[in-house]
Amino acid sequence: MPAARAAFPYDYARVEQVVAGHVPQWRGMRFDAVVAIARGGLPAALIASTALDLPLHALSYERRTRGVSWFTAQVPPAGARVLLVEDIAGRGTTLSDSIEFLAAAGYAFKVFTLAYDAESRVRPDFGVEIPPGLRAWFPWERESVTPAYDATRNLPGQPADAYASWAIDLDGILLPDLSPGLYETDLAATLARRDLLLPCEVLPARDLSRLTIITGRPEQDRARTQDWLHRHGFHGKLVMRDETRHSAGQTAEHKAQAILAGCHTHFIESDMAQALEIARRVQVARVYWWNGQTALSVYASHAAELGQ
């Protein structure tokens, strides 16, 4: 299996931005139609066909048999010049088989993918090259970046949510969050008090025993933190803050980077401000704010109007 790579997220705003960057050039290329590869190519193809005022058609691909067929009832006229759209040019055969299908049918075409990299089987005519060590991450295939999905070799046999990767915050979720002022007043006594705390009576309704924990606690606290977790039955991977990379004020950035590096699809955070910042930085993951009783979905993006 290839080495793990961190996620490079595309939210719908980025998808629209990437497509919009190519529209002026496409307008001069006299395409007759846009053809998506369903399902990954449909979001970008819909934006492109609307911007170009062109008909939208789609191909269907069966991975197990490598069969290509028309997904839409209507198809482009014979000899049409089409823009073929896919989300990623990967190592598989979806794009190459679709190209062969269109060529055999006599269509002239150019290929656009939202993402490609050095390992792509096909290099598209248009698209974004992903930096080395990263992998494209789309909201319509949120779970496709996880190790569990990788193990299927792109042939999943279960619903998408079976391949999700959850991670959680520590303080304020598994155990009560002590006031920052206590740490400033007497650090040693506060840490000793924290070590004696019991798990919270109300916990998120998931099996937390093996979930990855991403905490803002500094790396120097690993031994005592690990001891508390094991004593109370929590044995998941523990990711702590490296003070040489992130200060205490940069905890949300640390957590966001850990979510991307670990290819986690869902994260539960106890601090509302941090939850918002994590959601802004990791647009595709599902971020939840845990208020001590329930989890609330959090979404955050720049308010461009305030910058004008």
N, C-alpha and C positions, 0 to 999 in steps of 0.2 A: 504494500500500500504506500502511496506517495507520502512524503513528510507533511505534517500538519502545517497549514498556512492560515494566517490571520484573515479575518473577513474585511472586505472593502465594500461598505454598504451603499446601495442605491435606494433611496426613497423615491417616491413618485415625483417629487420636485426635481431631483437630479435627473431622472429619466427624461422629463420634459426639457430640462436645460440641455442635455446632450443632443436630443433630437433637434431642438431649435437651432443649435449651433451649425447644423448641416443643411437646414432648409434652404437658405439662400443659394447654395451651390446646387442643390437638387432641382430647384426651380428652373435652372438653365439646362437641365439634362433631358427634358422632354419625356419623362416617364408617362406611361399610359395607366399604370395601376401600382398599388402597393400590395405585396403578398407577405403575410405573416406566417411564421411557423408556430402553430398553436401548441402549447398555450403560452410559452414564454415570450414569443415575439409579438403577441397581440397588444399589450399596453403601448409599446413604442410605435407599433405600426398604426394604431388608431390615431395617435398624436400626429404622426407623419402624414397619413392620408388626409386628415382634416386640414393640416397646414398647407398641403399641396393641392387640396380640392380634387383628390383622385379617388377612384373606387378602391375599396379594401376587400381583398380576398385572403384566404388562409389555406395552408396545407396542414394535414394531419400526419403525425409520425408515430409508428408503432415500434418501440425500441427493441422488443424481443425478436421481431421478425425483420426489422429494418425496412418495413413497408411504408411507402409514401403515397398519399392519396389526397384528393381535394377535401378540405374540411367544410368549405362553403359550397352551397348549391350552384352559385354562379362562378364562372372562371373568367380570367382575362381572355380577350379575343386572340386567335392564333397570330403568332408573330409579334405580340405586344412586347413593349420594353417595360420591364417591371423592376421595382426596388424590393428585393427580398430582405425581410427583417427578422432577426432572431435576438434573443437576449444575450447569449454568449456563444462565441466560437470556442468550443471546448475540445477535449481530447477524444470525444466520442464521434459518432458518425451521423448524428442528426442533420447537421448543416451540410456535410459533403453529400449525403444521400439526397437531400432536398435539392441541392444544386444540380445533381445528375438528373433528377426528375424533371426539373424545368428545362434543362438543356435538351433532353430527349424529346420534350414536347415542343421544341422549336422557339422557346422564348429567349429574348435578349434580356440580360439582367445585370444589376450591380448588387452587391451584398453589403448590408449594414448590420452590425451587431453592437449592442451597448457596451460589450466588453470582450476583450481577447487578451491573450498573453503569449509568451514564448512557446508554450506547450500546445497552443491551439493547432488543431489539424488543418484548419483553413484560416488564412489571414484575410479578413474582410476588406472590401474597398473603403469602407468608412467605419469608424468606431473609436472606442477608447481603449488604449493599451493599459492593462492593469500592471502596476509596479511589481517587481519580483517579490516573492514571499507573501503575496496577497491573493485572495480569491474573491470573485464577484459574489455579492449577496443581494438578492432581490426580494421584495416583500411578497411576491406571489409564490416564492419557493423558499420561505423562511427557514425551514428545517433542512434544506439541502446542504448546508455548510457543516453539519454536525458529524462527529465520528460515527454515530449510529447509522446515519444515512450513507456515509462513505462505504460502510461495510456491505451495503446492498449492491454495490457496483452499479449504481444508477438504475437499479431494477427493484424499487421498493415494493414490498408485498403487503404493507399495512397502510392505514391512513396516515397522513402527514404528521399529525400530532404525536404519533408513536415515536418519532425520531427527534422530538424536541430536546433541547438541553437547557435545564433550569440551573440558575445560580441564585444565591441569596446573600444579603447583607447579614451582619452578625449582631452587633449591639442594637437594641431596639426591636429585634425580631426574636432571636433565640433566648436572649436574656435582657432584663431591663437596661435601658441606656442611662447611665449616671450623668449628672450635670457636669459640663466642662469646667465649671468653677471649682468643683471638688478636686479635679486633677491639678489645677493651678495652685490650690491652697496646700494640699499635702498629697503629692503624687504616690509615694510609697503606701500610705494608708489607704488611699482610694483604690489602688491596684489590688491590694490585699482584700479589701471589701468586695471588689468585683469578682475575685476568684471564688468567693463563698456564695455568690448569687445562685439561685436555682433557675432553671429554664422558665420562661414566661408560661402562665397558665393557658393563654390562648396563643396558638401558633398557626401559621398558614396551613391550610388543609391539603398538604402534600406529604409524601414520605420524605422527610428531611434528613434521614440518617446517612444518605450517601450523596447529597447535593453538594456541589462546589460552593464554598463560602468565600466571598470576596469582601474583605474588610479594610477599613481605613486604619486599623491598628498598625503600628510600625513593626517592621520585621524583627526588631529586638524583643518583641513580646511573643514570639512564636512559641517558645517552649511552654509558657504558662497558659497561652491560649489553646494550644493543642491539648494540654492536660485537661483543661475544663471541658473541651468538646468531647474528648474520649470518655471522660467520667460520666457524661450525660448522654452517651449513645450517638454522637454525631461524628461520622467517620469519613466525610467527604473531603475532597481536595481543599486545602486552605491556601488562599492567595492573599498576601499581606502587602502593605505599602512599603516600598523601598524609599527611604528618606533621602537617598542620593539622587532620586529621580523626581519624587513628588513630595512637596511639603504638606503639612496638615491641611492647609488651605486649598490644596490641589487634590483632595481626596476623590472628588467626583471624577476628575480627569483620570486618575489612577484606576478607578472602578470601570470607567468606560473603556479604557485601553485593555483591561483584563477581560472584559466581556468580548471584545473583538478578537483578542488573541486566543481566547478559549472557544470561540465560535459558539457562544451561548445565545439561545434564541429568546429566553425569558429571564428577567431579573427582578427580584423583590427588594426594595430599598425602604428603610425606615425613616429617612430624613426627606421631607418634601422638597427642599431646595436642591438637595443632591439628586433626587429622582428626576426633577425637571432638567437639570444640567446633563445627567446621563442620557435622558431621552433625546435631548438636543444633539448630543454627540454620537449616539448609536441609534440612527433613525429607524432601522429595520427591526431591531429587537423589541419585544413586548416588555415595557418597563412598568412596574406596579409600585405604588406607594402603600406601605403597610402602616396603618394608623393605630395598630395595636389590637384591632378587632376585625378588620376586613382589608382587602387589597383593592385599590382603585387604579384603573389604567391611567397612565400619564403620557401625554403627547406634548411635544414642544418643538417649535421652530422659530426662526427669526421673524419678528414683526417688522417687515421692510418699511411699512408706512411711517413708523416712528423715526426712521433714519432720514426721511426727506426734509 
